[in-house]
Amino acid sequence: MTKETDWEERYQEEDTPWDKGEPAPGLIDWLNKQKLAPETRVLVPGCGRGHDASAWAKAGFETTGIDLSYLALSYARQKYESVPNLAFFPGDFLEEKPRETYDLIFEHTLYCAINPVRRDEYAQALDHWLKPGGHFLAIHFVFPLSEEGPPFGASKDEIIKRFESTFELIEDWKPRHFEGRQDEERMFLWKRK
Ligand SMILES: C[S@@+](CC[C@H](N)C(=O)[O-])C[C@H]1O[C@@H](n2cnc3c(N)ncnc32)[C@H](O)[C@@H]1O
């Protein structure tokens, strides 16, 4: 059985190799060409130290980041305190029933970080947190499913099968990526049916 990750401990020990100290290059490229309505409200689950969430807020969108780790959130609040329209809250994306729903969910290395046996719960959580007709934009790690993780792999086919009953796939592509992640990242843009 896969051992659950203690995320707070990972941040305490600074054992956070996923954190590159800046927003994902693929997200920056996408934000530079997006045509979303300015009032789009964005949720970034598993936001970690908040770099991607800050990019959304800097692009003009009211943005909320949630994460299990208080330490990661405290770093995010300090580093990005001058960025308007940006809030960070502790929260469990899989277990909490949200008080409000969002127009867009952006995720980056959360799906691959959770225990693979919880992937159906992840898909259900999207339904809880996202408005009908809302968008789901994701940067997933794509490599064969591994027993050891995180990150746990996922294939493009597995990802598409997981979400296609409730989402329409608008586009998927290989994004510009962090050094060392060539051939590991794929971006998906979905619209909730
Ligand atoms: C691999 S890290 C990625 C962090 C960030 N997205 C990034 O790319 O830097 C996974 C993050 O998801 C958070 N996390 C894991 N399970 C979660 C859950 N159920 N709800 C909210 N956050 C979760 C962890 O605390 C961690 O910050």
The ligand as a Gaussian input file, in Angstrom:
#p B3LYP/6-31G(d) Opt

LIG

0 1
 C        4.083000      18.344000      -5.779000
 S        3.494000      19.660000      -4.822000
 C        3.127000      20.902000      -6.053000
 C        2.994000      22.295000      -5.465000
 C        2.761000      23.389000      -6.508000
 N        1.600000      23.120000      -7.310000
 C        3.973000      23.552000      -7.364000
 O        3.960000      23.110000      -8.518000
 O        4.975000      24.098000      -6.847000
 C        1.892000      19.107000      -4.339000
 C        1.195000      20.093000      -3.424000
 O       -0.148000      19.670000      -3.195000
 C       -0.451000      19.806000      -1.824000
 N       -1.528000      18.844000      -1.547000
 C       -1.432000      17.491000      -1.536000
 N       -2.636000      16.949000      -1.310000
 C       -3.515000      17.981000      -1.205000
 C       -4.917000      18.065000      -0.965000
 N       -5.675000      16.969000      -0.784000
 N       -5.488000      19.295000      -0.897000
 C       -4.735000      20.410000      -1.052000
 N       -3.413000      20.390000      -1.272000
 C       -2.808000      19.193000      -1.350000
 C        0.856000      19.576000      -1.101000
 O        0.903000      20.147000       0.178000
 C        1.866000      20.237000      -2.060000
 O        2.042000      21.604000      -1.785000

